[in-house]
């Protein structure tokens, strides 16, 4: 079934009710653009080569945001309805056999399992088309599903055209379709723009296929939230909350402890290993990967971070685009950014910032330091208050510290600089020249004591 299904995702509209300069499908929920959720669901039931995203408004931006998925694009230069959107790709789609599944790019909550069931349902019912439905307490504005005596679909009645009896029906059309592809393309040009908007509506295909003698099957699902389409910022926030609730549930069932799960924010793409503990108010975003037996302290923020096993991140620590190897520690109140790297069992403590810096295995910088553009060897101790002066106003320069070196507190290392392995830098030194291996370097003025300096009363 996977190789027989072509998926078309409708993502060409502007979404004026979002009141945004950005295309609706580019707004993010659960850490990903809405359209990327739709693509990821489709990738579970078919290959990228058989997924087509219809783009129109801000087409280039939508393609840029999704190009890593390897899917295809159809350009709808003029938005003339959902039926027109699919017909824009007829030259590429009509020759593909099997099933044609169509759904919207602003529905981030639809599960891959639902799409798989829909394709199987269309097969089981031997239908020309199948669609997903659900019951709503208030179905106002939605097309109602009218069933025949055998339970098949006899019509979809839109809100404006329905009788009071029809409008009392709570079962609605969710806009998720699976058609027999040859039947669809044989009849698609029977869609007419006979409506006030003069647009080609995909829903008309249901009546067209019924007239042609095809059966239309409806697959009702229990959770209407899964079919939530995003039209405004309020619905966007609701979808974001559902996606994040799903993620923490998935992680906890897989063996991750999450303290106060209602307070954490974890993106859909995040991976976390067994027996890791996530503290309250933690944010873990992007493509972060966390190993087993880690602990992430309260209110820490991790973005695109890579953590090995047994890593400890203490509270209020920020880690962005950086990596920590097995047994490393960071925080509390530490900041690692722009490719910072802690090797195995390296430790950084409170108010230490690393930027483009590698701290070698077993090395430590435990208090109040800034280490930028640096390569620091193994088993190095960097004292409190140490800074690498990596910027001279025009360019950034590197600092290299060899294995086993000891840098005393409040040292200022003026790059470019090499500090040899096994050497000592005395506390309070300003070091401007390279330091050989196994020496003591001092770079401070001699202390002067002046008697009688205190003014007389």
C-alpha positions in Angstrom: 0.0 0.0 0.0 2.9 2.4 0.8 4.2 2.4 -2.8 0.7 2.7 -4.3 -0.3 5.9 -2.6 0.3 9.4 -3.9 -0.2 12.2 -1.4 -1.1 15.8 -2.3 -0.8 18.4 0.5 -2.7 21.7 -0.1 -0.5 24.5 1.1 -1.0 27.4 -1.3 -3.2 29.7 0.6 -2.3 32.9 2.5 -4.5 32.4 5.6 -5.8 35.9 6.0 -7.4 35.1 9.4 -3.9 34.5 10.9 -3.4 38.3 10.4 0.2 37.7 9.5 2.8 38.7 6.9 3.9 35.0 6.8 2.1 32.2 5.0 -0.2 30.3 7.3 1.5 26.9 6.8 4.8 28.4 7.9 3.6 29.2 11.4 5.0 26.8 13.9 3.4 24.3 16.3 5.3 21.7 18.3 8.5 23.2 17.0 7.8 22.7 13.3 6.0 24.6 10.5 2.4 23.4 10.1 3.1 22.0 6.6 6.1 20.0 7.9 3.8 18.1 10.2 1.6 17.2 7.3 4.7 16.1 5.2 6.0 14.0 8.1 2.7 12.2 8.4 2.6 11.5 4.7 6.2 10.2 4.8 4.9 7.4 7.1 2.6 6.0 4.4 4.5 6.7 1.2 7.9 7.7 -0.2 9.0 11.3 -0.7 8.9 10.9 -4.4 5.1 10.4 -4.3 4.4 13.4 -2.0 3.4 16.7 -3.8 3.0 19.9 -1.9 0.9 22.5 -3.6 2.4 26.0 -3.0 1.3 29.4 -4.0 1.5 32.3 -1.5 5.1 32.7 -0.5 5.9 29.6 -2.5 9.7 30.0 -2.2 9.6 30.3 1.5 7.4 27.2 1.9 9.8 25.2 -0.3 12.8 26.4 1.6 11.3 25.4 4.9 10.5 21.9 3.7 13.1 21.1 1.1 15.1 18.7 3.3 12.1 16.3 3.2 12.8 15.6 -0.5 9.2 16.0 -1.6 7.9 17.5 -4.8 6.1 20.8 -5.4 3.2 22.0 -7.5 2.8 25.7 -8.0 -0.7 27.2 -8.0 -0.1 30.7 -9.2 -3.7 31.7 -8.9 -5.7 30.4 -6.0 -9.0 29.2 -7.6 -10.0 26.6 -5.1 -9.0 23.2 -3.8 -10.0 21.3 -6.9 -8.0 23.7 -9.0 -5.0 23.2 -6.7 -4.9 19.5 -7.5 -5.5 20.0 -11.2 -2.4 22.3 -11.3 -0.4 19.1 -11.0 -2.3 16.9 -13.4 0.5 16.6 -15.9 2.7 15.0 -13.1 0.0 13.2 -11.1 -2.4 11.7 -13.6 0.0 9.0 -14.7 0.5 7.7 -11.2 -1.6 4.6 -10.4 -3.0 3.4 -7.1 -4.5 5.8 -4.6 -4.6 9.6 -4.5 -4.7 11.0 -1.0 -5.4 14.7 -0.5 -5.4 16.8 2.7 -4.5 20.2 4.0 -1.1 21.5 5.1 -2.6 23.4 8.0 -3.7 20.3 9.9 -0.7 19.4 12.1 -2.5 17.0 14.4 -3.5 14.3 11.9 -1.8 11.1 12.8 -0.1 8.8 10.2 -2.1 5.9 11.6 -5.3 7.7 10.5 -3.9 8.2 7.0 -3.0 4.5 6.9 -6.5 3.5 8.1 -8.1 5.7 5.5 -6.2 4.1 2.6 -7.1 0.6 4.0 -10.7 1.7 4.4 -10.9 2.8 0.7 -9.6 -0.6 -0.3 -11.9 -2.5 2.1 -15.0 -0.7 0.9 -14.0 -0.9 -2.8 -14.8 2.8 -3.0 -14.1 5.3 -5.7 -13.3 7.6 -2.8 -13.1 7.6 1.0 -13.0 10.5 3.4 -12.4 11.1 7.1 -15.3 12.3 9.2 -16.0 13.1 12.8 -18.8 14.3 15.1 -18.8 17.8 16.4 -21.0 19.2 19.1 -21.2 22.4 17.1 -20.8 21.6 13.4 -21.6 25.1 12.2 -19.7 26.0 9.1 -18.7 22.5 8.1 -20.1 20.3 5.3 -22.4 17.6 6.8 -22.2 13.9 5.9 -25.4 12.5 4.6 -25.4 8.7 4.6 -27.6 6.2 2.7 -29.4 3.2 4.2 -26.3 1.0 3.9 -24.0 3.5 5.7 -22.3 4.8 2.6 -22.1 8.5 1.8 -24.9 9.8 -0.3 -24.0 13.5 -0.2 -22.0 16.2 1.5 -24.2 19.2 2.2 -22.6 22.6 2.8 -23.8 24.9 5.6 -25.5 27.4 3.3 -27.3 24.8 1.3 -28.6 22.5 4.0 -32.1 22.0 5.2 -32.8 22.2 9.0 -32.9 18.4 9.1 -29.5 18.1 7.3 -27.9 20.8 9.4 -28.9 18.9 12.6 -26.4 16.2 11.5 -23.2 16.4 13.6 -21.0 14.3 11.4 -18.8 16.6 9.3 -16.4 16.4 6.4 -12.8 16.9 7.6 -11.3 17.5 4.2 -9.1 14.4 4.2 -9.7 12.3 1.1 -8.4 9.1 -0.5 -9.5 8.5 -4.1 -9.0 5.7 -6.6 -6.5 7.7 -8.7 -7.7 6.5 -12.2 -11.4 7.3 -11.3 -10.4 10.7 -9.9 -8.5 11.8 -13.0 -11.2 10.4 -15.3 -13.8 12.7 -13.7 -11.9 15.7 -12.3 -12.7 18.1 -15.1 -16.4 17.7 -14.3 -15.8 20.1 -11.4 -17.4 23.4 -12.3 -17.0 26.8 -10.7 -20.7 27.1 -10.2 -20.6 29.0 -7.0 -20.4 32.7 -5.8 -16.6 32.5 -5.5 -16.2 31.0 -9.0 -13.8 28.5 -7.6 -13.3 24.7 -8.2 -14.1 22.8 -5.0 -12.6 19.4 -4.3 -15.8 18.5 -2.3 -17.7 18.4 -5.7 -15.8 15.2 -6.5 -17.9 13.3 -4.1 -21.2 14.0 -5.9 -19.4 13.5 -9.3 -18.1 10.1 -8.4 -21.5 9.1 -6.9 -23.2 10.1 -10.2 -20.7 8.0 -12.1 -21.7 4.9 -10.0 -18.7 4.9 -7.6 -19.2 4.2 -3.9 -18.0 6.8 -1.4 -17.0 5.5 2.0 -16.7 7.6 5.2 -14.3 6.7 8.0 -15.4 8.3 11.3 -12.7 8.9 13.9 -13.4 9.6 17.6 -11.1 12.5 18.3 -12.1 15.7 16.5 -9.0 17.5 17.7 -7.0 15.4 15.3 -8.7 17.2 12.4 -8.2 20.7 13.7 -7.4 23.1 10.9 -5.5 26.2 11.9 -7.1 29.5 11.0 -6.0 31.9 13.7 -3.4 32.3 16.5 -5.8 30.8 19.1 -6.2 27.6 17.1 -2.4 27.6 16.6 -1.8 27.7 20.3 -4.3 24.9 20.9 -2.5 22.7 18.3 0.9 23.5 19.8 -0.4 22.4 23.2 -1.8 19.1 21.8 1.5 18.3 20.0 3.6 19.0 23.1 1.2 16.9 25.3 1.6 14.1 22.8 5.4 14.4 22.9 5.7 14.2 26.7 3.3 11.3 26.8 5.4 9.5 24.1 8.6 10.1 26.0 7.3 9.1 29.4 5.9 5.8 28.0 9.3 5.2 26.5 11.0 5.4 29.9 11.8 9.1 30.4 10.9 10.8 33.7 9.4 14.2 33.3 8.7 16.1 36.5 5.7 18.4 36.2 5.1 17.5 32.5 2.5 20.3 32.2 5.3 22.8 32.6 7.9 21.6 30.0 8.2 22.5 26.4 9.6 19.7 24.1 9.6 19.8 20.3 8.4 17.0 18.2 11.8 16.1 16.8 13.6 15.8 20.1 15.0 12.4 21.1 15.6 11.4 24.8 17.0 8.1 26.1 15.7 5.9 28.9 16.0 6.8 32.5 16.8 10.4 31.8 15.0 12.9 34.1 13.6 16.2 32.9 13.0 18.8 35.5 10.2 21.4 35.7 9.9 24.3 33.2 12.6 22.8 30.9 12.6 23.8 27.2 14.1 21.3 24.7 13.8 22.4 21.1 15.0 21.8 17.6 16.8 18.5 16.8 18.1 18.0 20.3 19.3 14.4 21.1 19.7 13.4 24.8 21.2 10.1 25.8 20.3 7.7 28.7 20.6 8.4 32.4 20.9 12.1 32.0 19.4 14.8 34.2 18.2 18.2 32.9 17.7 20.6 35.7 14.8 23.0 36.2 14.3 25.9 33.7 17.2 24.8 31.5 16.9 25.6 27.8 18.4 23.2 25.2 18.2 23.9 21.5 19.8 21.7 18.8 22.0 20.1 21.6 23.6 16.7 21.5 24.1 15.0 24.9 25.7 11.7 25.6 24.9 9.3 28.4 25.0 10.3 32.0 25.2 14.0 31.3 24.2 16.4 34.1 22.7 19.8 33.2 22.0 21.8 36.3 19.2 24.3 36.6 18.9 27.5 34.5 21.5 26.4 32.0 21.4 27.3 28.3 22.8 25.0 25.6 22.5 25.9 22.0 24.0 24.1 18.9 26.5 22.5 21.2 27.5 19.0 22.4 28.3 17.3 25.7 29.9 13.9 25.8 29.3 11.1 28.3 29.5 12.1 31.9 29.8 15.9 31.2 28.3 18.4 33.6 27.1 22.0 32.9 25.6 24.6 35.1 23.9 25.9 37.1 23.5 29.1 35.1 26.0 28.1 32.4 25.8 29.0 28.8 27.1 26.9 25.9 26.7 28.2 22.3 27.9 28.2 18.7 29.5 24.8 18.6 30.8 24.5 22.1 31.9 21.0 23.0 32.5 19.3 26.4 34.4 16.0 26.1 33.8 13.1 28.4 33.6 14.0 32.1 34.4 17.7 31.4 32.6 20.1 33.8 31.6 23.8 33.5 29.9 25.4 36.5 27.9 28.4 37.4 28.1 31.5 35.2 30.5 30.0 32.8 30.1 30.7 29.1 31.6 28.7 26.3 31.4 30.0 22.7 33.0 28.0 19.8 35.1 26.3 22.5 36.2 22.7 23.1 36.8 21.6 26.7 38.8 18.4 26.8 38.1 15.2 28.7 38.1 15.7 32.5 38.8 19.5 32.2 37.0 21.9 34.5 35.9 25.5 34.5 33.6 25.8 37.5 33.0 29.5 38.1 32.5 32.9 36.4 34.5 32.4 33.2 34.2 33.3 29.5 36.0 31.0 27.1 35.6 31.9 23.5 37.2 30.5 20.3 39.3 28.2 22.4 40.7 24.7 22.2 41.4 23.4 25.7 43.0 20.0 26.3 42.3 17.3 28.8 42.5 17.6 32.6 42.9 21.4 32.4 41.7 23.5 35.3 40.4 27.0 34.5 40.1 29.2 37.5 37.2 31.5 38.5 37.0 34.8 36.6 39.2 33.7 33.7 38.5 35.1 30.3 39.9 34.6 26.8 40.1 38.0 25.1 39.3 36.7 21.6 38.2 39.9 19.9 40.4 42.9 19.2 37.8 45.0 17.6 38.4 43.7 14.1 38.9 40.0 14.2 38.4 36.9 16.4 41.5 35.0 17.4 42.0 31.6 19.0 43.4 30.4 22.3 44.9 27.0 22.7 45.6 25.5 26.1 47.5 22.2 26.3 46.7 19.1 28.4 47.1 19.3 32.1 47.6 23.1 32.3 46.4 25.1 35.3 45.0 28.6 34.8 44.7 30.6 38.0 41.7 32.7 39.0 41.1 36.0 37.3 43.5 35.4 34.5 43.2 37.3 31.2 44.4 35.3 28.2 44.8 37.7 25.2 44.4 35.8 21.9 46.0 34.7 19.7 47.7 32.6 22.4 49.1 29.2 23.1 49.5 27.9 26.7 51.6 24.9 26.8 50.6 21.6 28.4 51.5 21.2 32.1 52.1 24.9 32.6 50.8 27.1 35.3 49.3 30.6 34.8 49.4 32.5 38.1 46.2 34.0 39.4 45.5 37.6 38.3 47.8 37.4 35.3 47.4 39.1 32.0 49.0 36.8 29.5 49.8 38.2 26.0 52.7 36.0 24.9 52.8 32.2 24.3 53.5 30.1 27.4 55.9 27.1 26.9 55.1 23.7 28.5 55.7 23.0 32.2 56.5 26.6 33.3 55.0 29.1 35.6 53.8 32.3 33.8 53.1 35.5 35.6 51.8 38.6 34.0 51.0 41.1 36.7 52.5 44.2 38.2 54.6 44.0 41.4 52.5 44.8 44.5 53.4 48.2 46.0 52.5 49.2 49.5 52.5 52.9 50.3 52.5 53.7 54.1 50.6 56.8 55.2 48.3 56.7 52.2 45.2 57.0 54.3 44.2 60.7 54.6 44.5 62.2 58.1 41.3 62.8 60.0 
